Amino acid sequence: MVRVWDVPTRVFHWALALAFAGEWFTRDAPQLQLHEFLGYAIGALVVFRLAWGVWGTRWARFTSFPLSPGAAWRYVGALLRGRAGRHVGHNPAGSIAIYALLLLAALQVVTGLVALGAEQRLGPLAGLPSLAAGSLAHDAHRVLAWSMLGVVCIHVAGVVVGSLLERENLVGSMLTGCKHAPADASVAARRGVGVALIVLLVLSAAAWFGLRAGDARAQRASAALALPRDARWQAECSGCHLAYHPSLLPARSWQRLFAGQHEHFGEDLDLAPAARQALETYARANAADRFASPVAWSIAHSVAPASAPERITGTPYWRERHERVDPAAFKRTHASDCGACHRDAESGAFSALAIRVADARPVTTVHRP
Amino acid sequence: MNRLALLALLVPLLALAAPVDDLLQQYRAQGAKDFSVAAGEKFWEAPHPDPAGGEPRKCALCHTTDLRVTGKHAVTGKAIKPLSPAVNPERLSDAAKIEKWLERNCKWTLGRSCTPQEKGDVLVMIRSK
């Protein structure tokens, strides 16, 4: 057995695998802070791997595994006929998986940063991309995640098949670094430089994120939107419920709600004409179709032009976003009480970073002897 | 001279204490008789059938029987600050606000506006808590 994979290559491989798994399980709102942090870490890992592909040891260099679909195709054919033979470094099919995963990981970092910059107005691109670009990037981010999972599955399947047919434990070799190979294929472990580089890059990614961490970050995300406020709106609406920001429904919905003010969900608002006029003007001037926030943009685009929902929970965007929320969380509170989970509900910002799922409030029972 | 100064002092004081007394005066002018805390308490708990078939409606449904504690909106679940002026000094301090909420909440609870007598009884009852 001869050492083929140096330490930094192996550390990179497993760090990326762990980070990808982490990203997969933190994709929903309450864990988005961790999701974002792992994204920076993946960016750092990709940068490292690109550098190591040029300055690393022999088998880690891109020149030792050129991208060649023809060679990969011939290799798979030979492998299935049982005549492939062992490869010291990456085999031609494996190299395709490596390039695909590096490309996908890089694209995920980019689409993630665009979506974050547009929709949360955070990160290095804060506020730069348009909301339309952010929405597109977000969709791409979802599709690419599944593509990446697909490539990972093919890669794992290839490793298993290759290990069996080449009679070489490929998983083990990525752990120990050793494969069956001629003695002159051996590379130095080169712990120092490479590992130091990985640690440095990942630490700077963590520092980049850490500078913006915590609740303050969520508050900034919400404050960055600086949505308009109105004292009369606040006073009038908050008597019975959260003064839902007008950007949460399209103008035609507000028109309908004010026209029906004497039957407002079972209550007669009985607003004086002047008050009604002022409130309706404010609501329609700041409605969802003004796109003052990413959430407004999404709601406006989700509602069919012919419909004017009276409830925010009646908009397709609201339903889609709350589909996977634990129904028990809604039992603990009212769906009308957005603030139970969205700490920035009052402002209307609804930043994904300001979400904290409603606490369980168990009924305490007192046991008496 | 002295009497004038005393009057000048009293006017703003009266204006401060006025909202409920002013309203009670109006209600009397509209035909209400003497107001009583007991009648207000009875009114507070009297149930009215819910047209939607839910729990019978009454003032206490949202505001609870104890006016010194926080209530809860029957539809939205929003917390309602205590009505007792002793606990929550903001209460009964603004005549327009009192009238607005009496009108809106009577309509929801009873399906009609309250009579001047009912409103007066409730106001003296709330003031006594």
Interface residues (C-beta under 8 A of the other chain):
Chain A: G239 C240 H241 L242 F265 G266 E267 D268 L269 D270 T333 H334 S336 D337
Chain B: A52 H73 V75 T76 G77 K78 K100 W101 E103 R104 K107 W108
